[in-house]
Amino acid sequence: MGKKIAVIGMGQGGMCAAISLAKAGYDVKVFEKAERGQVSYDWEDDIRADIFGLCDLDMPPEDVYRQKRKWLFVSPDGKYSLPVPPLPPMEEISVYRRGLSEYFASELEKAGGEALFQTPVTSLIVEDDAVKGIRTFEGEERFDLVIDASGMNSPFRAQLPSKFLVQKAPDGNGVLFGYRAFFDRAAGENTREEDIECTMHVKHLGEAGISWCNLVEENLVDVLIGRVGSLSDEQIADAISDLRAQNPVLGERLIRAHKVQICLRAAAGVFVADGYVAVGDSAFMTMPLMGSGIESSMKAGKLLADRIKEIDDFSAASLWEFEKRYMKEIGAGFAFIDVLKRWALDLDPKKIDWVFGGGLIEKSDLALVSTDTSGEKPKIPAKSILKKICLLLGKPSLTCGALGCLIKAAKAKKIAAKIPGKYDLKKIAKWAKRYEKALLATGKKQTK
Ligand SMILES: Cc1cc2nc3c(=O)[nH]c(=O)nc-3n(C[C@H](O)[C@H](O)[C@H](O)COP(=O)(O)OP(=O)(O)OC[C@H]3O[C@@H](n4cnc5c(N)ncnc54)[C@H](O)[C@@H]3O)c2cc1C
C-alpha cells in the first residue's frame, strides 16, 4: 500500500499533485466541502492552454473551454484606451471553472484516487509538533502528509505549531475584495469598442483596483469590481453606475451577484511544516498584479508531486526542496511584480491617465508584450524611443518613482531567489522577515 496523502479542498494545485501521485500509486484522498458539480465558481476565467501539457495532463473536454476573448484597457479617467494585441488562436483560453473542477475530479478517480464531496475538513490532527491527519464531521483519519489546497483563507495554517513560521493570513494590501455580477445586455447596445468583448478599467474611479465589463454571451454581461483592502456597497453602486455610463452594453437587470476575495500577493514566506504543505492560494501563489492563480498553482502542484516522489519522510526539511524550487522558478518573479503592484496602487491616477494618453505607450508597442513566437518580434523604431525618453524627462517625479520602485522590485526578487538552501529554522526566520519586508517596501502599509 502506498503512503497515505490527504488533500484539503479541490484547489487546482492540490488536484494536479493528487492526480500525479495517484497515478504513481500513492493512496490519495481529496476532501472537498462543496457538493459534486458545485465546486469552484459558476463562471469562466482565463489561462494559457499549454499549462495542461506542462502538468502532464490531457486537455479538458472541449465544452469546458473556449478561445479567450479580446481585451481593451481603459485609463482611470475613462478618456483613453489601449487594445491588448491578440495571441495566436487557442494560446490563451477561457475555462469554465466548475467544468475544470469536474475534469480534475474525474482524472483523479481514473488514476485510482478518491474524491469525497460535501466533506469539509474541520481541523488538522497535530501531535508532537507534527501534522498527523485531519478531522471531518465523520471523525478522524490519519495520513502521512496533508496537502492544504483550501484557498487563501485556509484556517489550517493557523493550526500549525508556530515554530514552523507559516504565515497565518495575507497582509491587507494582498487581498482584492471583489464583487462579480452578471447583468443582461442593454437592448440594441454594444461594447465600448464594437469588436472587443472585454473592457478593463484600470484604477477605476481613481480607486485602488480594477473594474471590468465583459460581454460573455449574446445577452450576458460579466462585471467585476475589485478593490484592494476593502469594498463597500456604496463603492459597488458607484462603480456600476460609472461602468454603465462608459459601457453602453451593460443592462439594468441583475441576474446574479457574488462577493469574493482574490489573493493578490506573492507567495507566503514559509509554506511547509512536518506532515503539511500548502499549495495554490493557501500559500498565496497568485500572480500579484491580476490575481491569476490557476496556472501558478497547477505548476506548483506538479513541482510538489515531483518532490513527494523523491522522498520517504514528509518532514518540513524534506518538503523544503519543493518550496525552494517554487521560489526560484516562480515565486521570485512574482515578488518583483508584487512590489510594482503596491507602488502602482498608490500612484496618482492622473499619472496613469498620462501614461495611457500622453503618447508613452502606443498601440504598436503593445505588440511587444505578445507571446506570439511564430514571427519576428516587432522592434521599437529609434525615433519612437527618443520620443519616449523626452516624454519621461518631462515627468521627473513619475520617472524617479518608477526607477526607485524597479530597484526595490529587483531587490525583492533577489531576496526571494536567495531562499536558504538547507532547512534551518533560524536562517529561514531571518530570510522570511527580509522577504516580507522587501514585498512591503512600497505602498501603504496594511496588516490584516
Ligand atoms: C473573481 C475571480 C477571478 C479570477 N480570475 C482568474 C483568472 O482569470 N485566471 C486565473 O488564473 N485565476 C483567477 N482567479 C484566481 C483563482 O481562482 C485562484 O488563484 C486559483 O483558483 C487557485 O486557488 P485555489 O484553488 O488554491 O483555492 P480556491 O479557489 O479558494 O479553492 C479552494 C477549494 O477548497 C475548498 N475548501 C475550502 N475549505 C475547505 C475545507 N475546510 N474542507 C474541504 N474543502 C475546503 C473550497 O470549496 C474550494 O473548492 C480569480 C479569482 C476570482 C475570485
Ligand as a Chemical Component Dictionary entry (heavy atoms), coordinates in Angstrom:
data_LIG
# 
_chem_comp.id                   LIG 
_chem_comp.type                 NON-POLYMER 
_chem_comp.pdbx_formal_charge   0 
_chem_comp.three_letter_code    LIG 
# 
loop_
_chem_comp_atom.comp_id 
_chem_comp_atom.atom_id 
_chem_comp_atom.alt_atom_id 
_chem_comp_atom.type_symbol 
_chem_comp_atom.charge 
_chem_comp_atom.model_Cartn_x 
_chem_comp_atom.model_Cartn_y 
_chem_comp_atom.model_Cartn_z 
_chem_comp_atom.pdbx_ordinal 
LIG C1  C1  C 0 -13.346 36.809 -9.395  1  
LIG C2  C2  C 0 -12.114 35.985 -9.596  2  
LIG C3  C3  C 0 -11.494 35.995 -10.834 3  
LIG C4  C4  C 0 -10.330 35.253 -11.042 4  
LIG N1  N1  N 0 -9.770  35.227 -12.293 5  
LIG C5  C5  C 0 -8.714  34.438 -12.536 6  
LIG C6  C6  C 0 -8.187  34.275 -13.868 7  
LIG O1  O1  O 0 -8.692  34.851 -14.844 8  
LIG N2  N2  N 0 -7.133  33.453 -14.049 9  
LIG C7  C7  C 0 -6.546  32.797 -13.004 10 
LIG O2  O2  O 0 -5.571  32.069 -13.204 11 
LIG N3  N3  N 0 -7.025  32.925 -11.745 12 
LIG C8  C8  C 0 -8.083  33.700 -11.485 13 
LIG N4  N4  N 0 -8.569  33.813 -10.202 14 
LIG C9  C9  C 0 -7.808  33.227 -9.080  15 
LIG C10 C10 C 0 -8.019  31.750 -8.978  16 
LIG O3  O3  O 0 -9.381  31.493 -8.712  17 
LIG C11 C11 C 0 -7.162  31.140 -7.843  18 
LIG O4  O4  O 0 -5.919  31.766 -7.750  19 
LIG C12 C12 C 0 -6.944  29.674 -8.137  20 
LIG O5  O5  O 0 -8.165  29.024 -8.285  21 
LIG C13 C13 C 0 -6.151  28.985 -7.027  22 
LIG O6  O6  O 0 -6.922  28.959 -5.858  23 
LIG P1  P1  P 0 -7.067  27.598 -5.043  24 
LIG O7  O7  O 0 -7.630  26.592 -5.992  25 
LIG O8  O8  O 0 -5.801  27.307 -4.393  26 
LIG O9  O9  O 0 -8.146  27.989 -3.951  27 
LIG P2  P2  P 0 -9.706  28.159 -4.087  28 
LIG O10 O10 O 0 -10.098 28.541 -5.458  29 
LIG O11 O11 O 0 -10.112 29.029 -2.962  30 
LIG O12 O12 O 0 -10.254 26.676 -3.860  31 
LIG C14 C14 C 0 -10.252 26.088 -2.602  32 
LIG C15 C15 C 0 -11.141 24.862 -2.575  33 
LIG O13 O13 O 0 -11.087 24.311 -1.264  34 
LIG C16 C16 C 0 -12.410 24.048 -0.791  35 
LIG N5  N5  N 0 -12.367 24.142 0.670   36 
LIG C17 C17 C 0 -12.165 25.278 1.397   37 
LIG N6  N6  N 0 -12.168 24.980 2.713   38 
LIG C18 C18 C 0 -12.353 23.645 2.827   39 
LIG C19 C19 C 0 -12.429 22.741 3.923   40 
LIG N7  N7  N 0 -12.343 23.159 5.189   41 
LIG N8  N8  N 0 -12.626 21.443 3.674   42 
LIG C20 C20 C 0 -12.741 20.991 2.398   43 
LIG N9  N9  N 0 -12.694 21.793 1.297   44 
LIG C21 C21 C 0 -12.480 23.106 1.522   45 
LIG C22 C22 C 0 -13.271 25.081 -1.478  46 
LIG O14 O14 O 0 -14.627 24.677 -1.540  47 
LIG C23 C23 C 0 -12.607 25.166 -2.852  48 
LIG O15 O15 O 0 -13.108 24.177 -3.727  49 
LIG C24 C24 C 0 -9.757  34.525 -9.961  50 
LIG C25 C25 C 0 -10.383 34.508 -8.706  51 
LIG C26 C26 C 0 -11.562 35.213 -8.529  52 
LIG C27 C27 C 0 -12.232 35.167 -7.178  53 
# 
loop_
_chem_comp_bond.comp_id 
_chem_comp_bond.atom_id_1 
_chem_comp_bond.atom_id_2 
_chem_comp_bond.value_order 
_chem_comp_bond.pdbx_ordinal 
LIG C1  C2  SING 1  
LIG C2  C3  SING 2  
LIG C2  C26 DOUB 3  
LIG C3  C4  DOUB 4  
LIG C4  N1  SING 5  
LIG C4  C24 SING 6  
LIG N1  C5  DOUB 7  
LIG C5  C6  SING 8  
LIG C5  C8  SING 9  
LIG C6  O1  DOUB 10 
LIG C6  N2  SING 11 
LIG N2  C7  SING 12 
LIG C7  O2  DOUB 13 
LIG C7  N3  SING 14 
LIG N3  C8  DOUB 15 
LIG C8  N4  SING 16 
LIG N4  C9  SING 17 
LIG N4  C24 SING 18 
LIG C9  C10 SING 19 
LIG C10 O3  SING 20 
LIG C10 C11 SING 21 
LIG C11 O4  SING 22 
LIG C11 C12 SING 23 
LIG C12 O5  SING 24 
LIG C12 C13 SING 25 
LIG C13 O6  SING 26 
LIG O6  P1  SING 27 
LIG P1  O7  DOUB 28 
LIG P1  O8  SING 29 
LIG P1  O9  SING 30 
LIG O9  P2  SING 31 
LIG P2  O10 DOUB 32 
LIG P2  O11 SING 33 
LIG P2  O12 SING 34 
LIG O12 C14 SING 35 
LIG C14 C15 SING 36 
LIG C15 O13 SING 37 
LIG C15 C23 SING 38 
LIG O13 C16 SING 39 
LIG C16 N5  SING 40 
LIG C16 C22 SING 41 
LIG N5  C17 SING 42 
LIG N5  C21 SING 43 
LIG C17 N6  DOUB 44 
LIG N6  C18 SING 45 
LIG C18 C19 SING 46 
LIG C18 C21 DOUB 47 
LIG C19 N7  SING 48 
LIG C19 N8  DOUB 49 
LIG N8  C20 SING 50 
LIG C20 N9  DOUB 51 
LIG N9  C21 SING 52 
LIG C22 O14 SING 53 
LIG C22 C23 SING 54 
LIG C23 O15 SING 55 
LIG C24 C25 DOUB 56 
LIG C25 C26 SING 57 
LIG C26 C27 SING 58 
# 
